[in-house]
Amino acid sequence: MSAALDRFISLYQGLDKRQLHRLREVYAEDVLFVDPAHRIQGLAALEHYFAELYGGLESCTFEIERSQQQGDCAWLGWAMTLRHPRLARGAPVSVRGATALEFNDAGQVRLHQDYFDLGAMLYEQLPLLGPLVRIIKGRLGK
């Protein structure tokens, strides 16, 4: 594993609203961040997104379960546990996912793409929508 990937993992294992200044340690100025709900271009926009996201969370932790790197590309498998007062009545919500990373020549992340079940993280946790989503998933055999 490279020093750049080690820095990235270290950041995410300790990331909270008091550590957001550390994003500049791992991300390139022209980073592209993509997840099931967002497409964010540039470090300033990413910092703004994270500030808003973490401002509303009670907590968010990542457990990196596995990692693999080849050249300037890496994959991470993780489990995220978050607490938000509007999701699951404030109870912890856990979601598993994966992240694809690409590093530039300076060892900074130029692409960060997350893959996870947005429905399990968000829609199923909402008071009115959650039961309906779970019924639909049940009928689909999930």
C-alpha positions as CSV (number, residue, x, y, z in Angstrom):
1,M,0.0,0.0,0.0
2,S,1.3,3.4,-0.9
3,A,1.9,6.4,1.5
4,A,-0.9,8.3,-0.4
5,L,-3.4,5.5,0.3
6,D,-2.3,5.2,3.9
7,R,-2.9,9.0,4.3
8,F,-6.4,8.7,2.8
9,I,-7.3,5.8,5.1
10,S,-5.9,7.6,8.1
11,L,-8.0,10.7,7.3
12,Y,-11.2,8.8,6.9
13,Q,-10.8,6.8,10.1
14,G,-10.5,10.0,12.1
15,L,-12.7,12.3,10.0
16,D,-15.2,14.5,11.9
17,K,-16.3,18.1,11.7
18,R,-13.2,19.2,13.5
19,Q,-10.9,17.5,11.0
20,L,-12.3,18.9,7.8
21,H,-9.2,21.1,7.3
22,R,-7.3,17.8,6.7
23,L,-9.1,17.2,3.3
24,R,-6.4,19.3,1.7
25,E,-3.8,16.7,2.8
26,V,-5.2,14.1,0.5
27,Y,-7.3,15.7,-2.3
28,A,-6.1,17.5,-5.4
29,E,-7.4,21.0,-6.2
30,D,-9.2,19.6,-9.2
31,V,-10.7,16.5,-7.5
32,L,-13.8,14.9,-8.8
33,F,-16.0,13.4,-6.1
34,V,-18.9,11.2,-7.1
35,D,-21.4,9.3,-5.0
36,P,-25.0,8.0,-5.7
37,A,-26.4,11.5,-4.9
38,H,-23.6,14.0,-5.8
39,R,-21.1,15.0,-8.4
40,I,-18.7,17.6,-7.0
41,Q,-15.8,19.1,-8.9
42,G,-13.0,20.9,-7.1
43,L,-11.5,20.9,-3.6
44,A,-13.3,24.1,-2.5
45,A,-16.7,22.6,-3.5
46,L,-15.8,19.4,-1.8
47,E,-14.8,21.2,1.4
48,H,-18.1,23.1,1.4
49,Y,-20.1,19.8,0.8
50,F,-18.3,18.1,3.7
51,A,-18.8,21.1,6.0
52,E,-22.6,21.0,5.4
53,L,-22.7,17.2,5.6
54,Y,-20.8,16.9,8.9
55,G,-22.6,20.0,10.3
56,G,-25.8,18.0,10.4
57,L,-24.4,14.7,11.7
58,E,-24.2,13.7,15.3
59,S,-21.4,11.2,14.3
60,C,-20.0,9.4,11.3
61,T,-17.4,6.7,11.4
62,F,-15.7,4.6,8.7
63,E,-14.3,1.1,9.2
64,I,-12.0,0.3,6.3
65,E,-12.4,-3.5,5.9
66,R,-10.1,-4.0,2.9
67,S,-8.0,-2.2,0.4
68,Q,-6.3,-2.9,-2.8
69,Q,-4.0,-0.8,-5.0
70,Q,-2.5,-1.1,-8.4
71,G,-0.5,1.8,-9.7
72,D,-2.4,5.0,-9.3
73,C,-5.8,3.3,-8.7
74,A,-7.1,1.9,-5.4
75,W,-10.3,0.3,-4.1
76,L,-11.5,0.3,-0.5
77,G,-14.3,-1.7,1.1
78,W,-15.8,0.0,4.1
79,A,-18.6,0.1,6.6
80,M,-20.0,3.5,7.5
81,T,-22.0,4.1,10.7
82,L,-23.7,7.5,11.0
83,R,-26.1,9.2,13.3
84,H,-28.4,12.0,12.1
85,P,-31.3,13.3,14.1
86,R,-33.7,13.0,11.1
87,L,-32.7,9.5,10.2
88,A,-33.9,6.4,12.0
89,R,-35.0,8.6,14.9
90,G,-31.4,9.4,15.7
91,A,-30.3,5.7,16.0
92,P,-27.1,4.6,14.3
93,V,-27.4,3.7,10.6
94,S,-24.8,1.3,9.1
95,V,-24.1,1.0,5.4
96,R,-21.5,-1.0,3.6
97,G,-19.9,0.4,0.4
98,A,-16.8,0.7,-1.7
99,T,-14.7,3.5,-2.9
100,A,-12.6,3.8,-6.1
101,L,-9.7,6.2,-6.0
102,E,-7.3,7.6,-8.6
103,F,-4.2,9.4,-7.5
104,N,-2.2,12.0,-9.4
105,D,1.6,12.1,-9.7
106,A,1.8,14.1,-6.4
107,G,-0.1,11.3,-4.5
108,Q,-3.3,13.4,-4.2
109,V,-6.7,12.0,-4.9
110,R,-7.9,13.2,-8.3
111,L,-11.0,10.9,-8.4
112,H,-13.1,9.7,-5.5
113,Q,-16.1,7.6,-6.5
114,D,-18.3,6.0,-3.8
115,Y,-20.6,3.1,-4.4
116,F,-23.3,2.3,-1.7
117,D,-27.0,1.7,-1.4
118,L,-28.5,5.2,-1.0
119,G,-31.9,3.7,-0.2
120,A,-30.5,1.8,2.8
121,M,-28.7,4.8,4.0
122,L,-31.3,7.5,3.5
123,Y,-34.8,6.5,2.2
124,E,-35.3,3.5,4.4
125,Q,-34.5,5.6,7.5
126,L,-37.2,8.3,6.8
127,P,-40.3,8.0,9.0
128,L,-42.9,8.1,6.1
129,L,-40.9,6.8,3.2
130,G,-38.9,4.1,5.0
131,P,-41.8,1.6,5.5
132,L,-42.8,2.0,1.8
133,V,-39.3,1.4,0.6
134,R,-38.9,-1.7,2.8
135,I,-42.2,-3.1,1.4
136,I,-41.1,-2.5,-2.2
137,K,-37.7,-4.2,-1.5
138,G,-39.4,-7.1,0.2
139,R,-41.6,-7.6,-2.9
140,L,-38.5,-7.6,-5.1
141,G,-37.0,-10.3,-2.9
142,K,-34.2,-8.3,-1.4
